[in-house]
Amino acid sequence: MALTVVSDTGRAWRLTERIGNGSEGVVYAVDDPRPLVAKLVPDPPAPAGYRRRVARLVRQRREPRTVRLLAGTPVRIAWPLAAVRTDGPPDGAVDGYLMADLRRDHHPFAHLLAPAARRTALPRATWATALTAAHALARLVADLHAEGYVVGDLKPDNLWADGQGRVAIADVDSWQFTDAGELFPGRMGTPGYTAPERIGAQPGTPPDRAADDFVLAVLVHQLLTDGLHPFAGHPGDGGAYLSYDDNVLHGRCRLLDRASVVLPRSAPPVDLLPRRLRDLFRTAFAAGAVRPSASGWAEALAAEAAPNRLRGCAADARHVYTVERPWCPWCDLAETVAQQRGCAPGATERDGNAWPR
């Protein structure tokens, strides 16, 4: 049976297909001429508090700071447009909100990170596209911070990208913000995308911008290294691999210490990253260091994405890399993968794992 949701003003919308779900909510398509979806949260920790949070976000959409964030096309933020509840008995109703359907202009962010998905969904994407997307993401986070918002649960599942490297974000209801002097703390966190100081933190401990800056660096690294998490790898001391978070807590990251982790030969090399970005990553991940801000990342990434900082491969026009490299790292990586598989390098065109494949 189709679901119907109703706003506080009594307007009703019919929900059609279920198109996704996350750790807290379920997303449905909406029967409406506008590209809308509805997020329903069946069991928030504090239902009344959640309704108040969504109502404040809906109201803030008309404030100058939010108007600035929502300006331009395509949409960068799936902002709550109207608070809704399922049409049923009050004690059994489910709360949620309507937001823009980012699928109209974007693909899931993971399609840009994962080689197999990228090959199908974004076949023209290159490393230059990844640089553009990294800059767009850093600029978006910097703009949010400038207007007083903290994402708190920054991760690929909340992000979207298109073939030109433009980036958008959803799940605004989990952000941290202040409204009329009341703090609405960030409520969520995701393994592998959590700053070290927040790993194991008490529930309800509010995040800060520095926590976003750490995860931003993780995502930028993944964009520029074919999806490789910067804290990936088995412990170099021979211990058992437990999780990204365990590696984060113990500083196991090849950018900090090459001997701290063991990675397969097929992992993209460190030196495909420009020196300026490598230095930023090391500062972002080093214990006790003041992390580069989102605006700092945006500035550095914009500089590295400039045409005079990029080089095209003579052997494959789709391979793009930094001018600091004397030869193409993607050709090297394709040859390494082919040798491991016992096939000719050209076979990686079909199923390899490097840009733009």
Sequence and secondary structure as in RCSB ss.txt:
>XXXX:A:sequence
MALTVVSDTGRAWRLTERIGNGSEGVVYAVDDPRPLVAKLVPDPPAPAGYRRRVARLVRQRREPRTVRLLAGTPV
RIAWPLAAVRTDGPPDGAVDGYLMADLRRDHHPFAHLLAPAARRTALPRATWATALTAAHALARLVADLHAEGYV
VGDLKPDNLWADGQGRVAIADVDSWQFTDAGELFPGRMGTPGYTAPERIGAQPGTPPDRAADDFVLAVLVHQLLT
DGLHPFAGHPGDGGAYLSYDDNVLHGRCRLLDRASVVLPRSAPPVDLLPRRLRDLFRTAFAAGAVRPSASGWAEA
LAAEAAPNRLRGCAADARHVYTVERPWCPWCDLAETVAQQRGCAPGATERDGNAWPR
>XXXX:A:secstr
   EEEETTS EEEEEEEEEE SS EEEEE SSS EEEEEESS SSHHHHHHHHHHHHHHTTSHHHHHHH SSS 
SB    EEEEESS GGG  EEEEEE GGGT EETHHHHSHHHHHHH TT  HHHHHHHHHHHHHHHHHHHHTT B
 SS  GGGEEE TT  EEE  GGG BEEETTEEE      TTSS GGGTT  TT    HHHHHHHHHHHHHHHHT
TT  TT SEETTS     HHHHHHTT  TTT GGGEE  TTS  GGGS HHHHHHHHHHHSTT     HHHHHHH
HHHHTSGGGEEE SS TT EEETTSSS HHHHHHHHHHHHHTS GGGHHHH  STT 
